[in-house]
Amino acid sequence: MTMKTPLEYVESLRAMKVNAYVGAEKVESPVDHPAIAPHVNTVAKIYEMAQDPQYKGLITAESHLTGREINRWTHIFMSTDDLVRKIKMLRLMGQATGTCFQRCVGLDAMNASYAISYEIDQAKGTDYHQRFKEYLIYVQDNDLMIAGAMTDPKGNRAKSPSQQDDPDQYVRVVERRPDGVVIRGAKLHNTGGINSHEFLVLPGTGLKPEEADYAIACAVPADAEGVTMIFGRQSNDDRKLQGNCVDLGNSRFGIVGGEVMVVFDDVFVPNERIFLNGEIEFVGQMVNYFATWHRANYGGCKGGNADVLIGATAKIAQIHGVERNTIVKDKVIEMIHLTETCYAGAIGASASGYALPCGSYMVDPMMANTVKQNITRNVYAVGRLAHDIAGGFVATLPEEAAFEDEEIGKWVTKYHLCNEGDDVMERVHYGRYIENATSVTTMVEAMHGAGSPQAQRIVMLGLSNLKGKMAMAEEVIEGDSDVLGLKIRGRVVSDKADTND
């Protein structure tokens, strides 16, 4: 089969009979709902660009399983080049959409499942890896969009899954059958879930020996019996329902990624779609694999989003007539510096990757966690500078209809115009984009996506080799030098005679 066109992707969603809600409204066709349509359009852009010959080898790849050309969003990272191309693809997609394009979680979940299923098979003699390879070929050949489902509700954070008052606060197996299992629970914050074909369900945390029922990794069709999707609210999301474009800011592609709560109410999963089942000793590594790849991503996708935001901010400065002001230029430079710092880290983490036992490639863990730690700060800093340069009007603009009103339109136009002859709506539209791109939804996603900041700090400390660094310091500061065959302590080597002349 060939890769889907944008229209084929949209029609494939329409053909599914999902159980989905926006607020308390049951939605028969999510793809056609105004709250969801911008997110569908964002993913359709990926399908569109994959058809473009100029992106061949960047948004497309060769399947290592079949040799066929596939969408890179369904690819396994088989080299450091694959890892680098992924980051470049993420930045390109961020530049093309100015928002979250929703497919990173699924891609990294597939790679984590591929790696861990192999390691379980090697240790336990199971057939998970072969199952997953067959499932992956199905995904690649049908060019499916996969939503990674990782984050459990968690209940009381001080308690582990088995200690919860409500055992369903973490997805678990509630029944085992010869031909599969029945799962129950929910996953939160599933980016792009409501416009995906399948959920790849993975454990979200390490588990205790008595928590084997929570050790489940499996693939579930989005329209499987017992699956309910509940769309989450986002900043200013009511504007989508009003049918206007300017007030949306990013009118084509929406805000962030369209997150959904997915409920698994006694969902049956057949054996061929199960890739980990009770092997608790492998859960921590599976979570670690996923998180490490995913944390490196942010230097790419947020870099691309920031490129658009920097452009919108520079445009506003131009409209305001301050683009040549040295203070403004310096702030734009700082936005660029913060963005490129994150991107450079993501490229470095990818170029420094290494092979896993299964043959796929992992990014450098220390650098990947550093990238995400920088994102939790730099995205806020870039947003702050955008607010600083653009000014307060981005937060107080009247709605679009006010500019068209017979009574007040003349006033809101007059007092939002910077230069005679300009189109006032140009200023409004760029201001709305900045408001959109720096909303609380965007910032919280940058903070907590791929794990909250402390998670990265814990990993960074664990990988830091502090004892080794102390030994380095001891050698440099207290060690004797054999340079030039001399024992030197506290003085500079010189080839000149010591003389008082």
C-alpha positions as CSV (number, residue, x, y, z in Angstrom):
1,M,0.0,0.0,0.0
2,T,1.1,3.6,-0.5
3,M,1.2,6.4,2.0
4,K,-2.1,8.2,2.6
5,T,-2.9,11.5,1.1
6,P,-4.4,14.2,3.4
7,L,-7.9,13.4,2.1
8,E,-7.4,9.7,2.6
9,Y,-6.4,10.3,6.2
10,V,-9.5,12.4,6.9
11,E,-11.8,9.9,5.2
12,S,-10.2,7.1,7.2
13,L,-11.2,8.9,10.4
14,R,-14.7,9.5,9.1
15,A,-15.0,5.8,8.5
16,M,-14.4,5.0,12.2
17,K,-17.2,4.6,14.6
18,V,-15.6,6.2,17.7
19,N,-17.2,7.0,21.1
20,A,-16.1,10.6,21.5
21,Y,-17.2,13.6,23.5
22,V,-16.4,17.3,23.4
23,G,-17.6,18.6,26.7
24,A,-20.8,16.8,27.5
25,E,-21.7,16.5,23.8
26,K,-21.3,13.1,22.1
27,V,-19.7,13.7,18.7
28,E,-20.5,11.3,15.8
29,S,-17.8,12.6,13.6
30,P,-14.9,14.2,15.5
31,V,-13.1,15.1,12.3
32,D,-15.9,17.5,11.4
33,H,-16.3,19.1,14.8
34,P,-15.0,22.7,14.9
35,A,-13.1,22.1,18.1
36,I,-11.2,19.2,16.6
37,A,-11.0,20.1,12.9
38,P,-7.8,22.3,13.4
39,H,-6.0,19.4,15.0
40,V,-7.0,17.1,12.2
41,N,-5.8,19.7,9.7
42,T,-2.4,19.8,11.4
43,V,-1.9,16.1,11.0
44,A,-3.2,16.3,7.4
45,K,-0.3,18.7,6.8
46,I,2.1,15.8,7.7
47,Y,0.4,13.5,5.2
48,E,0.5,16.3,2.6
49,M,4.3,17.0,3.1
50,A,5.1,13.3,3.0
51,Q,3.7,13.3,-0.6
52,D,6.1,16.2,-1.6
53,P,9.2,15.0,-3.4
54,Q,11.4,17.7,-1.7
55,Y,10.8,16.0,1.7
56,K,11.6,12.5,0.5
57,G,14.0,10.9,3.0
58,L,13.1,13.5,5.7
59,I,9.4,12.9,6.3
60,T,9.6,9.5,4.6
61,A,11.9,6.6,5.3
62,E,12.6,3.0,4.1
63,S,11.2,0.4,6.4
64,H,13.9,-1.9,7.8
65,L,11.2,-4.6,7.9
66,T,9.8,-4.5,4.4
67,G,12.1,-2.2,2.4
68,R,9.1,-0.2,1.4
69,E,8.9,3.6,1.5
70,I,6.9,4.6,4.6
71,N,6.0,7.7,6.5
72,R,8.8,8.4,9.0
73,W,6.2,8.8,11.7
74,T,5.9,5.0,11.6
75,H,9.7,4.3,11.4
76,I,12.1,2.6,13.9
77,F,15.3,4.6,14.6
78,M,18.0,2.3,13.1
79,S,20.9,4.7,13.1
80,T,22.1,8.0,14.5
81,D,21.2,9.5,11.1
82,D,17.6,8.4,11.7
83,L,17.7,10.2,15.0
84,V,19.1,13.4,13.5
85,R,16.6,13.3,10.6
86,K,13.8,12.9,13.2
87,I,14.8,16.1,15.0
88,K,15.1,18.0,11.6
89,M,11.7,16.7,10.7
90,L,10.2,17.9,14.0
91,R,11.6,21.4,13.5
92,L,10.3,21.5,9.9
93,M,6.8,20.4,11.0
94,G,6.9,23.0,13.8
95,Q,7.8,25.7,11.2
96,A,5.0,24.5,8.9
97,T,2.2,24.4,11.5
98,G,3.3,26.7,14.3
99,T,1.8,24.3,16.8
100,C,2.0,20.7,18.1
101,F,1.7,18.2,15.3
102,Q,0.7,15.4,17.7
103,R,2.6,12.4,16.4
104,C,5.7,12.3,18.5
105,V,4.3,10.3,21.4
106,G,3.0,7.5,19.2
107,L,6.4,7.4,17.3
108,D,8.4,7.1,20.5
109,A,5.9,4.6,22.0
110,M,6.4,2.4,18.9
111,N,10.2,2.6,19.3
112,A,10.0,1.8,23.0
113,S,7.7,-1.2,22.3
114,Y,10.1,-2.5,19.6
115,A,13.1,-2.3,21.9
116,I,11.6,-3.8,25.0
117,S,9.7,-6.6,23.3
118,Y,13.0,-7.8,22.0
119,E,14.7,-7.6,25.4
120,I,11.8,-9.5,27.0
121,D,12.0,-12.2,24.4
122,Q,15.7,-12.6,24.9
123,A,15.3,-13.0,28.6
124,K,12.0,-14.9,28.8
125,G,11.7,-16.8,25.5
126,T,8.4,-15.0,24.7
127,D,7.2,-13.9,21.2
128,Y,6.4,-10.3,21.9
129,H,8.9,-8.9,19.4
130,Q,7.6,-10.9,16.5
131,R,4.1,-9.8,17.4
132,F,5.2,-6.2,17.5
133,K,7.0,-6.4,14.2
134,E,3.8,-7.8,12.5
135,Y,1.8,-5.0,14.1
136,L,4.3,-2.4,13.0
137,I,4.2,-3.7,9.4
138,Y,0.4,-3.3,9.6
139,V,0.8,0.3,10.8
140,Q,3.4,1.2,8.2
141,D,1.5,-0.4,5.3
142,N,-1.7,1.4,6.2
143,D,0.0,4.6,7.1
144,L,-1.8,4.9,10.4
145,M,-1.6,7.6,13.0
146,I,-0.7,6.1,16.4
147,A,-1.4,7.9,19.7
148,G,0.9,6.9,22.6
149,A,-1.1,6.4,25.8
150,M,1.3,6.8,28.7
151,T,0.0,8.9,31.5
152,D,-2.3,7.4,34.1
153,P,-4.6,9.5,36.3
154,K,-2.4,8.4,39.3
155,G,-4.9,9.2,42.1
156,N,-2.9,9.8,45.3
157,R,0.6,10.5,44.1
158,A,2.0,9.3,47.4
159,K,0.7,5.8,46.7
160,S,1.8,3.2,44.1
161,P,-0.8,1.6,41.7
162,S,-1.7,-1.3,44.0
163,Q,-2.1,1.0,47.0
164,Q,-4.7,3.3,45.5
165,D,-8.2,3.4,47.0
166,D,-9.5,3.0,43.4
167,P,-7.3,0.4,41.6
168,D,-8.4,1.8,38.2
169,Q,-6.3,4.9,38.7
170,Y,-3.7,3.1,36.6
171,V,-4.5,1.0,33.6
172,R,-4.6,-2.7,34.6
173,V,-5.5,-6.2,33.4
174,V,-8.8,-7.2,35.1
175,E,-9.3,-10.5,33.2
176,R,-7.0,-13.0,31.5
177,R,-8.3,-15.3,28.8
178,P,-6.5,-17.8,26.5
179,D,-6.9,-15.5,23.6
180,G,-6.1,-12.2,25.3
181,V,-6.8,-9.8,28.2
182,V,-9.4,-7.3,29.4
183,I,-8.0,-3.9,30.5
184,R,-9.6,-1.2,32.6
185,G,-8.6,2.3,33.5
186,A,-7.8,5.6,31.7
187,K,-4.9,7.5,30.2
188,L,-4.7,11.3,30.3
189,H,-3.2,14.0,28.1
190,N,-3.2,11.9,25.0
191,T,-2.0,14.3,22.3
192,G,-3.9,13.8,19.0
193,G,-5.8,10.9,20.4
194,I,-9.2,11.9,19.2
195,N,-7.9,12.0,15.6
196,S,-5.7,8.9,15.7
197,H,-6.4,5.4,14.4
198,E,-4.9,3.5,17.3
199,F,-3.7,3.8,20.9
200,L,-0.5,2.2,21.8
201,V,-0.9,1.7,25.6
202,L,2.3,1.6,27.7
203,P,2.8,1.6,31.5
204,G,3.5,5.1,32.8
205,T,5.7,4.2,35.8
206,G,7.9,1.5,37.4
207,L,6.1,-1.2,39.3
208,K,6.4,-3.3,42.4
209,P,6.5,-7.2,42.3
210,E,2.9,-7.4,43.4
211,E,1.7,-5.0,40.6
212,A,2.0,-7.4,37.6
213,D,-1.5,-6.6,36.5
214,Y,-0.4,-3.0,35.8
215,A,2.4,-4.2,33.5
216,I,0.6,-4.2,30.2
217,A,1.6,-2.8,26.8
218,C,-0.8,-3.2,24.0
219,A,-2.4,-1.7,20.9
220,V,-6.0,-0.8,20.9
221,P,-8.0,0.6,17.9
222,A,-9.6,4.0,18.7
223,D,-13.0,2.6,17.9
224,A,-12.7,-0.6,19.9
225,E,-15.7,-1.6,22.1
226,G,-15.3,0.0,25.5
227,V,-13.1,2.9,24.4
228,T,-14.4,6.4,25.2
229,M,-12.5,9.6,24.3
230,I,-13.2,12.9,26.1
231,F,-11.7,15.9,24.5
232,G,-9.8,18.3,26.8
233,R,-10.3,22.1,27.0
234,Q,-7.7,24.5,25.9
235,S,-7.0,28.2,26.2
236,N,-9.6,30.2,24.3
237,D,-11.1,27.1,22.7
238,D,-14.6,28.6,22.5
239,R,-13.3,30.8,19.7
240,K,-13.2,27.7,17.4
241,L,-17.0,27.5,17.8
242,Q,-17.6,31.1,16.7
243,G,-16.5,30.4,13.2
244,N,-14.1,33.3,12.9
245,C,-10.5,33.1,11.9
246,V,-8.5,36.1,13.2
247,D,-9.4,35.6,16.9
248,L,-8.1,32.0,16.7
249,G,-4.6,33.2,16.0
250,N,-3.5,30.0,14.4
251,S,-6.7,29.6,12.4
252,R,-5.7,26.5,10.4
253,F,-3.8,24.4,12.9
254,G,-5.2,25.4,16.3
255,I,-3.6,25.4,19.8
256,V,-1.1,22.8,20.9
257,G,-2.1,19.2,20.1
258,G,-5.7,18.5,21.0
259,E,-5.3,16.3,24.1
260,V,-7.9,13.7,25.1
261,M,-8.7,11.5,28.0
262,V,-9.2,7.9,26.8
263,V,-11.2,5.5,29.0
264,F,-10.7,1.8,28.7
265,D,-13.9,0.3,30.2
266,D,-13.2,-3.4,30.1
267,V,-11.6,-3.5,26.7
268,F,-10.6,-6.8,25.2
269,V,-7.1,-7.0,23.7
270,P,-6.2,-10.1,21.7
271,N,-2.8,-11.7,22.2
272,E,-1.4,-10.6,18.9
273,R,-1.7,-7.0,20.1
274,I,0.0,-7.5,23.5
275,F,3.7,-6.7,23.7
276,L,4.3,-6.8,27.5
277,N,2.1,-8.6,30.0
278,G,3.2,-8.9,33.6
279,E,7.0,-8.6,33.1
280,I,7.4,-5.9,35.7
281,E,11.2,-6.0,35.7
282,F,11.1,-4.5,32.2
283,V,8.6,-1.8,32.8
284,G,11.0,0.8,34.2
285,Q,13.3,0.4,31.2
286,M,10.4,0.8,28.8
287,V,9.3,4.0,30.5
288,N,12.9,5.2,30.4
289,Y,13.4,4.4,26.8
290,F,10.2,6.3,25.8
291,A,11.0,9.3,28.0
292,T,14.6,9.6,26.8
293,W,13.6,9.7,23.1
294,H,10.7,12.0,23.8
295,R,12.7,14.5,25.8
296,A,15.1,15.0,23.0
297,N,12.2,15.7,20.6
298,Y,11.4,19.0,22.3
299,G,14.5,20.8,20.9
300,G,13.1,20.1,17.5
301,C,9.4,20.7,17.7
302,K,9.6,23.6,20.1
303,G,12.4,25.0,18.0
304,G,10.1,25.0,14.9
305,N,7.2,26.6,16.9
306,A,9.6,29.2,18.2
307,D,10.8,30.1,14.7
308,V,7.2,31.0,13.8
309,L,6.8,32.9,17.1
310,I,10.0,34.8,16.5
311,G,8.8,35.7,13.0
312,A,5.4,36.9,14.3
313,T,7.2,39.0,17.0
314,A,9.6,40.5,14.5
315,K,6.6,41.4,12.3
316,I,4.8,43.1,15.2
317,A,7.9,45.1,15.9
318,Q,8.0,46.2,12.2
319,I,4.3,47.1,12.3
320,H,4.9,49.1,15.5
321,G,7.9,50.9,13.8
322,V,10.5,49.7,16.3
323,E,12.2,46.9,14.4
324,R,15.5,49.0,14.2
325,N,15.5,49.8,17.9
326,T,18.7,48.2,19.3
327,I,16.9,47.1,22.5
328,V,14.2,45.3,20.5
329,K,16.8,43.7,18.2
330,D,18.7,42.5,21.2
331,K,15.6,40.8,22.6
332,V,14.9,39.1,19.3
333,I,18.5,37.9,19.3
334,E,17.9,36.4,22.7
335,M,14.8,34.6,21.4
336,I,16.9,33.2,18.6
337,H,19.7,32.2,21.0
338,L,17.3,30.4,23.4
339,T,15.7,28.5,20.5
340,E,19.0,27.4,18.9
341,T,20.4,26.3,22.2
342,C,17.5,23.8,22.6
343,Y,17.8,22.6,19.0
344,A,21.5,22.2,19.2
345,G,21.1,20.0,22.2
346,A,18.5,17.8,20.4
347,I,20.8,17.4,17.4
348,G,23.8,16.6,19.7
349,A,21.8,14.0,21.6
350,S,20.8,12.4,18.4
351,A,24.3,12.4,16.8
352,S,25.7,10.9,20.0
353,G,23.2,8.1,20.0
354,Y,24.1,4.4,20.5
355,A,22.7,1.0,19.5
356,L,20.3,-0.9,21.7
357,P,20.3,-4.7,22.0
358,C,17.5,-4.9,19.4
359,G,19.5,-2.9,16.8
360,S,17.6,0.3,17.0
361,Y,19.2,3.5,18.3
362,M,18.8,5.5,21.5
363,V,19.7,9.2,21.9
364,D,22.3,10.2,24.5
365,P,20.3,10.2,27.7
366,M,22.2,13.0,29.5
367,M,21.8,15.4,26.6
368,A,18.2,14.4,26.0
369,N,17.2,15.2,29.5
370,T,19.2,18.4,29.4
371,V,17.2,19.4,26.3
372,K,13.9,18.9,28.1
373,Q,15.1,20.8,31.2
374,N,16.1,23.7,28.9
375,I,12.6,23.6,27.3
376,T,10.9,24.0,30.7
377,R,12.7,27.3,31.0
378,N,13.4,28.6,27.5
379,V,9.9,28.3,26.1
380,Y,8.7,30.5,28.9
381,A,11.6,32.9,28.3
382,V,10.9,33.1,24.6
383,G,7.2,33.7,25.3
384,R,8.1,36.4,27.8
385,L,10.2,38.2,25.2
386,A,7.4,38.0,22.7
387,H,5.0,39.6,25.2
388,D,7.7,42.2,26.0
389,I,8.2,43.2,22.4
390,A,4.6,43.0,21.2
391,G,3.1,44.9,24.1
392,G,-0.1,44.6,26.1
393,F,-2.5,44.8,23.2
394,V,-2.1,41.0,22.6
395,A,-4.1,40.5,25.9
396,T,-6.8,43.1,25.5
397,L,-7.8,43.1,21.8
398,P,-11.5,43.4,21.1
399,E,-12.9,40.4,19.2
400,E,-12.8,40.4,15.4
401,A,-16.5,41.3,15.1
402,A,-15.9,44.7,16.8
403,F,-13.8,45.8,13.9
404,E,-16.7,45.1,11.5
405,D,-19.4,46.7,13.7
406,E,-21.2,49.8,12.2
407,E,-21.1,51.7,15.5
408,I,-17.7,50.9,17.1
409,G,-15.7,49.5,14.2
410,K,-14.4,53.0,13.4
411,W,-13.1,53.4,16.9
412,V,-11.4,50.1,17.4
413,T,-9.8,50.4,13.9
414,K,-8.7,54.0,14.5
415,Y,-7.1,53.2,17.9
416,H,-5.4,50.0,16.9
417,L,-3.8,51.4,13.7
418,C,-0.1,52.2,13.9
419,N,0.5,53.8,10.5
420,E,-1.8,55.4,7.9
421,G,-2.5,53.1,5.0
422,D,-1.8,49.9,7.0
423,D,-4.2,47.1,7.3
424,V,-5.2,47.1,11.0
425,M,-6.3,43.5,10.8
426,E,-2.7,42.5,10.0
427,R,-1.6,43.8,13.4
428,V,-4.6,42.1,15.0
429,H,-3.9,38.7,13.4
430,Y,-0.2,38.7,14.4
431,G,-1.1,39.8,17.9
432,R,-3.7,36.9,18.1
433,Y,-1.1,34.4,17.0
434,I,1.3,35.6,19.7
435,E,-1.5,35.3,22.3
436,N,-2.3,31.8,21.0
437,A,1.3,30.6,20.8
438,T,2.1,31.7,24.4
439,S,-1.1,30.6,26.0
440,V,-1.2,28.7,29.3
441,T,-1.9,25.5,27.4
442,T,1.3,25.9,25.4
443,M,3.4,26.7,28.5
444,V,2.1,23.9,30.6
445,E,2.7,21.4,27.8
446,A,6.3,22.7,27.6
447,M,6.7,22.3,31.4
448,H,5.1,18.8,31.9
449,G,5.3,17.1,28.5
450,A,7.6,14.0,28.6
451,G,7.7,14.3,32.4
452,S,7.8,17.2,34.8
453,P,11.1,19.1,35.4
454,Q,12.2,17.2,38.5
455,A,12.1,13.9,36.5
456,Q,14.8,15.2,34.2
457,R,16.8,16.5,37.1
458,I,16.8,13.1,38.8
459,V,18.0,11.4,35.6
460,M,20.7,14.0,35.1
461,L,22.0,13.6,38.6
462,G,22.0,9.8,38.2
463,L,24.0,10.1,34.9
464,S,26.3,12.8,36.1
465,N,29.1,10.5,37.5
466,L,29.8,12.9,40.3
467,K,32.5,10.5,41.8
468,G,34.2,10.5,38.5
469,K,34.1,14.3,38.3
470,M,35.5,14.5,41.8
471,A,38.4,12.2,40.8
472,M,39.1,14.4,37.8
473,A,39.2,17.5,40.0
474,E,41.5,15.7,42.4
475,E,43.9,14.7,39.7
476,V,43.9,18.2,38.2
477,I,44.2,20.1,41.4
478,E,46.3,17.8,43.6
479,G,48.1,15.4,41.2
480,D,51.7,15.6,40.2
481,S,52.5,16.2,36.6
482,D,55.0,14.1,34.5
483,V,54.9,16.6,31.6
484,L,58.3,16.8,30.0
485,G,59.5,14.2,32.4
486,L,59.5,16.7,35.3
487,K,57.7,16.5,38.6
488,I,55.9,19.8,38.8
489,R,53.8,21.1,41.6
490,G,52.7,24.7,41.7
491,R,55.0,26.2,39.1
492,V,55.1,26.8,35.3
493,V,57.4,24.6,33.2
494,S,59.9,26.8,31.4
495,D,62.8,25.9,29.0
496,K,64.7,29.0,30.0
497,A,67.4,28.9,32.6
498,D,66.5,30.4,36.0
499,T,68.9,33.4,36.3
500,N,69.1,36.6,38.3
501,D,70.8,38.4,35.4
